[in-house]
Amino acid sequence: MTRAYNFCAGPATLPEEVLRQARDEMLDWQGSGMSVMEMSHRSDEFVSIAETAERDLRELAGVSDDYAVLFMQGGASSQFATIPLNLMAADGSADYVNTGIWSKKAIAEASRYGKVNVVASSEEGGFTTVPDQSQWDCSVEASYLHYTPNETIGGLEFDFVPDSGPVPLVADMSSTMLSRPVDVSKFGLIYAGAQKNIGPSGLVTVIIRKDLLGHARRETPTMMNYQVIADNGSMYNTPATYSWYLAGLVFKWLKAQGGVEAIGQLNQRKASKLYNFIDDSDFYANPIAPRFRSWMNVPFTLAEDSLNNDFLAGANARGLLNLKGHRSVGGMRASLYNAMPEAGVDALIDYMAEFARERG
Ligand code: PMP
């Protein structure tokens, strides 16, 4: 068996050790006589899996008891509606920063529920930078300030946490969660779809400051009410049990790697290698302002678009998969999440060098 290097933006590559453990436990989880997939979510076995995962996530991300940790469903996209329904009064407003396609989706959805102020945008320049915070037109009246620390499609990543003063800061960390240390105490709410750095799709993790619970609008669907989910230990209904279990295995794996400090250093090294190679080449290019280049998602173009298909075919033949850029931006994109080994980045760079030599 040979495993390919999978550069997909999500669902993304998972640590091989995790997959092996899941395989070994597939038919009989720790003597229970059944797979985790077949267990009642109310059983002692599953409750212990769920609680251990939450404890490990709290430890990895440094989440204090002032916060609830929720394991929800519906992906990060359903949070785009869940957040305003829980945090914004019907006659209230929220501030949003627009740095790319995922910001825009969050803005469009929130606009259905109240007044959204786009306090800063880098759209005019093609989302290649983050607007300087001194220029943001924020309001202290806003129910919250929302931003997207890592734009998965554009490959744009904040290198700072915005200062929102007394206004709760809300972050879509889908593609940056657990990739580097973050001071959770600066946030009101952090959410992340699991299928990048956490586990399989079907799960979204939400970290919410407890004083923000209990303010949902009357019409909020029960399944979207943070207070209900928190009161029921994320088991108001049947949760995505297998995804939750696999997330727990990923958390254990990440702890064994040395946690977010160690993985952050590795992620920075992996990304720098690739960006340095791109910058040194006159065949490949990345348009993002260097300070805001994502460690997780590296989009790049070839000297001529007509070479894209040949590049992808050659990459596939070497087991370097899913390098095609998002349909909205074209070109290529290499996603380098926590589980992508440095050897995968080295193999990609070797191939890119060879392709440029032969076709450049
Ligand atoms: N936000 C960001 C930053 C993302 O990268 C994604 C998925 N690529 C989403 C939101 C949407 O996530 P989901 O598909 O889980 O709804």
Residues whose N, C-alpha, C, O or C-beta is under 5 A from the ligand:
A	BS01	PMP	G10 G74 G75 A76 S77 S78 W102 N150 T152 D172 S174 S175 G193
